[in-house]
C-alpha cells in the first residue's frame, strides 16, 4: 500500500524538485522574474543581464523544460513569457506545509495567552 501512495505522488515530487532546482540559480531566477512584466525576446532579456545572450538562451531552455516559461514565435524571434500553470506544483508542495504552520502558530499563540481565548 505504501508503495502505491509513493508511486502516485512521484510525478509531483519530481516536478516540484525540478522547479526548485530551476529557480535555485540566481541568474535564472532573475530572468524568470523579469518576465513578470510580460513576454520578452531573448535579446531584450540579455540586454539587462551580466551574462551573454547564449547564456540567457540556455537559462530560458532550463526554465522552459521545467514548465515555468513558454515560447511563442513571431517570425524569426522567440518571445518568452511565464507559464501561469508552471508554478502550480511548487505551490501545491509548499501549501502541504501550511496546516502544520497554522497548528504550530496556534500552539504558540495559546502558550503566550496561557491557553485563554482573548477575543
C-alpha positions, 0 to 999 in steps of 0.5 A, a space after each residue: 500500500 505504501 508503495 502505491 501512495 509513493 508511486 502516485 505522488 512521484 510525478 509531483 515530487 519530481 516536478 516540484 524538485 525540478 522547479 526548485 532546482 530551476 529557480 535555485 540559480 540566481 541568474 535564472 531566477 532573475 530572468 524568470 522574474 523579469 518576465 513578470 512584466 510580460 513576454 520578452 525576446 531573448 535579446 531584450 532579456 540579455 540586454 539587462 543581464 551580466 551574462 551573454 545572450 547564449 547564456 540567457 538562451 540556455 537559462 530560458 531552455 532550463 526554465 522552459 523544460 521545467 514548465 515555468 516559461 513558454 515560447 511563442 514565435 513571431 517570425 524569426 524571434 522567440 518571445 518568452 513569457 511565464 507559464 501561469 500553470 508552471 508554478 502550480 506544483 511548487 505551490 501545491 508542495 509548499 501549501 502541504 506545509 501550511 496546516 502544520 504552520 497554522 497548528 504550530 502558530 496556534 500552539 504558540 499563540 495559546 502558550 503566550 495567552 496561557 491557553 485563554 481565548 482573548 477575543 
